């Protein structure tokens, strides 16, 4: 029984590694935009600088960018977003938002 459980755990770990994607080019840029918008929305809402409605709209934009401009499963996209989030400080992300948010919406249209 222990061998069966160990094998299942190893298989789960290996399966996850096989399913990982490396994003490049336009997809990587779309991921960066989506991450920047999502992280900014959550941060501003926590600081009570935007309301729940505005946060929901921004997160909706993030979902649409990911659905329309990034391949892979939801889990693969979530993993990529987590990696991106962990690479930037909140100050860097907010500065990116100020500089690039408008361009992101032009480059990755959602309607």
C-alpha positions as CSV (number, residue, x, y, z in Angstrom):
1,X,0.0,0.0,0.0
2,X,2.8,2.4,0.8
3,X,4.4,1.7,-2.5
4,X,1.1,2.5,-4.3
5,X,0.8,5.8,-2.5
6,X,4.4,6.7,-3.1
7,X,4.0,5.9,-6.8
8,X,0.8,8.0,-7.0
9,X,2.6,11.0,-5.4
10,X,5.6,10.7,-7.7
11,X,3.2,10.4,-10.7
12,X,1.4,13.5,-9.6
13,X,4.6,15.5,-9.3
14,X,5.8,14.2,-12.7
15,X,2.4,14.9,-14.3
16,X,2.5,18.5,-13.1
17,X,6.0,19.0,-14.5
18,X,5.0,17.6,-17.8
19,X,2.0,19.9,-17.9
20,X,4.0,23.1,-17.3
21,X,4.4,25.5,-20.1
22,X,6.9,28.1,-21.0
23,X,5.3,31.2,-22.5
24,X,7.1,33.4,-25.0
25,X,6.4,36.4,-27.2
26,X,2.8,37.7,-27.3
27,X,1.5,35.1,-24.8
28,X,4.2,36.1,-22.3
29,X,3.3,39.7,-22.8
30,X,-0.4,39.0,-22.3
31,X,0.4,37.1,-19.1
32,X,2.5,40.1,-17.8
33,X,-0.4,42.4,-18.6
34,X,-3.0,40.1,-16.9
35,X,-0.8,39.7,-13.8
36,X,-0.1,43.4,-13.6
37,X,-3.9,44.3,-13.7
38,X,-4.9,41.5,-11.3
39,X,-2.2,42.3,-8.7
40,X,-3.0,46.0,-8.9
41,X,-6.7,45.4,-8.5
42,X,-6.2,43.3,-5.4
43,X,-3.7,45.7,-3.9
44,X,-5.8,48.8,-4.5
45,X,-8.9,47.1,-3.1
46,X,-7.0,46.0,0.1
47,X,-5.9,49.6,0.6
48,X,-9.5,50.7,0.1
49,X,-8.4,52.9,-2.9
50,X,-10.9,51.2,-5.2
51,X,-14.2,49.6,-4.4
52,X,-15.3,46.0,-4.8
53,X,-17.0,46.7,-8.1
54,X,-13.8,48.2,-9.7
55,X,-11.8,45.3,-8.4
56,X,-14.2,42.9,-10.0
57,X,-14.1,44.7,-13.3
58,X,-10.3,44.7,-13.3
59,X,-10.2,41.0,-12.5
60,X,-12.7,40.3,-15.2
61,X,-10.4,42.1,-17.7
62,X,-7.6,39.8,-16.5
63,X,-9.7,36.7,-17.1
64,X,-10.6,37.9,-20.6
65,X,-7.0,38.6,-21.5
66,X,-6.0,35.1,-20.3
67,X,-8.9,33.4,-22.2
68,X,-8.4,35.2,-25.4
69,X,-4.6,35.7,-25.7
70,X,-2.9,32.9,-23.7
71,X,-2.9,29.1,-24.5
72,X,-2.9,26.4,-21.9
73,X,-5.2,25.1,-19.2
74,X,-6.5,27.3,-16.4
75,X,-4.0,25.6,-14.0
76,X,-1.1,26.4,-16.3
77,X,-2.1,30.0,-16.6
78,X,-2.5,30.3,-12.8
79,X,0.9,28.8,-12.3
80,X,2.5,31.3,-14.7
81,X,0.7,34.2,-13.1
82,X,1.9,33.1,-9.6
83,X,5.5,33.0,-10.9
84,X,5.1,36.4,-12.4
85,X,3.6,37.8,-9.3
86,X,6.4,36.5,-7.1
87,X,9.1,38.1,-9.4
88,X,7.9,41.7,-8.9
89,X,7.4,43.8,-5.8
90,X,4.1,45.6,-5.4
91,X,5.8,48.9,-6.0
92,X,7.2,47.6,-9.3
93,X,3.8,46.3,-10.3
94,X,2.1,49.6,-9.5
95,X,4.7,51.4,-11.5
96,X,4.2,49.0,-14.4
97,X,0.5,49.6,-14.2
98,X,0.9,53.4,-14.4
99,X,3.2,53.0,-17.4
100,X,1.6,50.1,-19.3
101,X,-2.0,49.4,-18.5
102,X,-3.5,51.5,-21.4
103,X,-1.1,49.9,-23.9
104,X,-2.0,46.4,-22.6
105,X,-5.7,47.0,-23.3
106,X,-4.8,48.1,-26.9
107,X,-2.4,45.2,-27.4
108,X,-4.7,42.6,-25.9
109,X,-8.3,43.7,-26.7
110,X,-11.1,42.1,-24.7
111,X,-14.1,43.0,-26.7
